[in-house]
C-alpha cells in the first residue's frame, strides 16, 4: 500500500485507513529520556506512522525529529505542550502543527523556560533545607536538554535512595504541602492560545481527566478554551482509563471539538506506556488528524 492509498478516509469506520497516530510525546528537550532522533526511531519501530513531538514549553527538538522521520519513513507533527495556570489548576495545552520558528510562539515559550529555570532552583533550595544536598545539581545531570523539571528531580531522588520510585517521590516531596513543592505560575490560557494560533497551530487540551476537576469546572475550562479558538480534546491518553475515554468523548461531542489520541510517552523507563499502543477513539468522535 502506498502513502496515498494509506491516507484514504473510510466513512464507515471513522478512522484513517492503515495509519497509526500518536500525537503526544516527549524527548530529552523537556523531560523525556530519548533524544528526538531516538524517539522517532522507536516510534517507527513501534509501527507509528504519524508522531507529534510535544515537548514541554519548547520546540527546539523538532528539526532533529523531522530529519530522522524522513530517514525512517514516518511523519512528525511539530508540536508543543504549553503549561497554563487556570482557576487554581495547572493544565496543559497541546499545540499541533505549529510553525516552530514563529516569533510570537518562541517569545512566549522563552518566558516560560525562564520561569522553569527559577522554579527548578527553588525546588533545589527547598530540598536542601530538608537535608537533601545537591538536588538541583543532580536534577541538572538528569536533564540533557535546557529544561529542568520535576521528573528530573524525581529521577535523582530515586537514584539516591530517597524514594522507591517516581510516584513515591511526588507523594513525599513534590506535591502541595510537601518539602519540594513550588506552586506553578504558568501562562494564562488566553496567552497560550494566542501563541499557538499565531504559529498556525491547532490547540488541544491534553489529558483532561488528569486535572481532578469537578464535571462543572472541567466544562467551564473546555468552554473557555473553545471560545479562545481551541479545536480539540485529548480523548484517548496514556493516563486515561477506559471509562475516561468515553467520558471525554462525550465532552468533545458536546462542545463540537475534535478528538485526539496520544500516549504522553516519556521513554522506555515507563514501560506501561508504549508509543502508538492506543485504542481506537470511541464511536462518534471526529479525529483531529482528518484536519492535518
N, C-alpha and C positions, 0 to 999 in steps of 0.2 A: 504493500500500500504506500503510495507516495504522499508527500505532505499535503498536497491539495485534496486528495481523497480523504485523508485523516481529519481534515478540518470540516468535512461536511456535517451540517447540523441535522440531527434526527428529530423531527417534530414529535414523534411518538414517545421517545424516551426522555426528552428534556435535557439531554446531555450532548456534548460534542463527541462524535464517534471516535473511538480509538485513542483519545488523549488523556493523559493523567496530569492533573494540575495540583500544585502545592503552592499556595500564594501567601505564605508566611514563614520566613526562615531567617536565621541569624548566623553571622560569621564572626571571626575574631575582630572585625572592625568595631563590633559592640561587645556582646557578652557570649557569643558562640565560641566553640573550641576548634573550628576548622577555618582555615583561610578561605576567602571567597572562591578561589580556584578549586580547592579541595572539596568544598561544599558542592560545587557544580558537578564535580566528578562523581561524588557519592549519589547525588540526585540522579544523574544519568544511569549509574549502575543499578539504582533502585527502580528504574522504569519511569521516572518523572519526565514528562515531555515539556512542561512549562513550569518554571520555578520563579517565584518572586523573592528577591533578596530584600529584606525589610529590616535592616539594622536599626537599632535604637538611635534616633536623632542624628543619623549620619548616613551619607550616601557615597562615601569615598571608596567603598569596595565594589561599586557597580561596574566600573570599567574592567577590572580584573575578571569579575564573574562573566561579563558578556564575552570577553575574549576567549575564555575557556569554553563557554557554551557553544561558540562556533565550532571549536575543535570537537566537542562531544556530540554535536548534532541535536542539541536541545535549545529551547528559547528561555532567556532570562527576562523577566519583567522588572524594570528598575523601580524600586520601591523604598519606603522608609516607614518606620513606626515612631510616631511622634507622641511624646509624653505630655499629657494635658491634665490640668487641675480643674475640676468641675464640681461645684457644690460639696466640697469636702472630700471628694474622691479623686484618686489618680486613675485616669482612663487612658487608653492608648488608641490612637487613630492611625490606621494604615493609609499611606498614600501609594497607590498603584499606578504604574505608567507615568511617573513623574519625570520631568527633564532634570537630571541631576546637576546640570550646570546653571540652573535658574538662580539668579542673584537674590530674588526675594526669599526663596526656599533656603538658600545657603546662609543668608544673614540670620534668618530665624533659627536655624539649626545651630549656628555658631553660638548664639546666646544661650541655648540650652546646654551645649557642650561645656561652656564656661561655668555654668551653674553646676553641672555634673562634677566638674573638677573640684569646685569648692565643697560640694556635698561629700565627695569621697574623702577629702582631707578632714572634714568634720567628723565623719564616721570613725576615721582613724584616731582622731583626738579623743573621742568619747570612749572607744575601746581601750585606749591607753590608760585612761583614768580608772578603768576597771581591771587593770593589771595585765592587759594583753598588749605587749610591746610590738612595735614594728608592723602593725596590722595594715597600715596604709602602704608601706613599702612592700609588704607581702602581696597585697592585692594588686599593686602595680606589676609585680613579677608574673602574676597570673594573666594579666591583660597584655595581649600582643598588639592591640590597636590603641587608638587615642583615648578611648572611653574606659573609665574605671567605674564599675558598677557594683551593686550588692552581691551579684553572683561571684564576682572575683574575690570579695571578702569572704563569702561563704566557702569557696574552694580552699582559700588559705586556712581558714579556721578548721575545716575538716582535716586537712593535711597535718595540722599541728595539734590534733587531738582535742580540740575544744568542743567538738560535737561529733555525733555519729555520721551524719550525712547533711546534705544541703538543707533539707526540710527542717532538720533539727537546729541548724544554725539560725534560720529565720525565726523559729519559735523562741529560741533562747536570747537572740541578740538583735535582730534587725526589724522587728515589728513594733507597733505602738507600745510604749511603756517599757521597752527593753533597752539594755545599755547602749547599743549602737544605732538606735533609731534616730533618723533625721527626717523630719517632715518634708515631703517634696513640695516645691513651689515651681510648678511647671508652666507651660504655655496656656493661655486662655484658649478655650475651644474656638472662639471666633478667629483668633490669630492663627492657630494651627490650620484651620480650614482655609484661611486666606493664603497661607504658604503653599498648600497642596494645589489649590485651584490656580494660583499664579504659575505653578510649574506644570500646568496642564494635566494634573493627576486626577484620579478617581478615588474619592475618600470612602473608607470602610471602617466601621467600629470593630476593633479587634476583640476577640474572646469576650463578648458582653456578659456571659454568665459568670465570669470570674469576679465581677465587681461587688457582689453580695449586696446589691441594692434591692429595695422593695420593687415590686412589679410597677407600681405607680412612678417611682423615681426613675427607673430604667426607661420607661416610656417617655418621661419628660426629656431625658437625655436624648433619646432617639428622635423625638420631635424637634428639639433644638438643632440637632445635628442635620436633620433633613432641611430645615429652614435655611441653614447656612450653606447649603449646596451638597450635603452628604448624599452618597449614592448607594452604599451597600452596608450589609451586616455580615460579620463572620459567623455563619450558622454552624458550620462544622469546624471544630477546632480540636487540637490535640489535648486541650484542657477541658473540653466539654464532655458530659455524659451523653448517652443515647437520648435520654429524656430531654436534655437541654437542646439537642439538635432540633427536636420538634417544637420546643417552646420558642426558640429563636427563629425558626422558620415561620411560625405564626406572627411574630413581631415583624419580620421582614415583609410578609404579605400585607399585614395591617397598614404598614407605612409605605407600601409600594416601593420597597427597597430591593436591590439586587442581593443575591445570596453568594457569599464567598466561602472558601474552604482552605484551611491552612493548618499545617502540623504544629507551627511555632517551634520548629526544630532548632536546637542549640548545639547539637553534636552527639557523638556516639556514647558519651558518658551518661546520657539519659536514654537507656536502651528501650524504655517503654514508649518512646515517641520516635517513630521512623518516618523518614521523608516519603511522601506520597502514599503512605499507608492510611488512607482516609476512606470512610464510607461514602456512598453516593449522597447527594443532597436529598432531603426529604421531598416527597411529591409536591408539586405546585410551586417550587422555587424557580426563580428566574436567575440563571447563573451569571455572575459578573463577567465571566470570560467570554460570553457572547458579544460583549461590547468592546473587547480589546481590538 
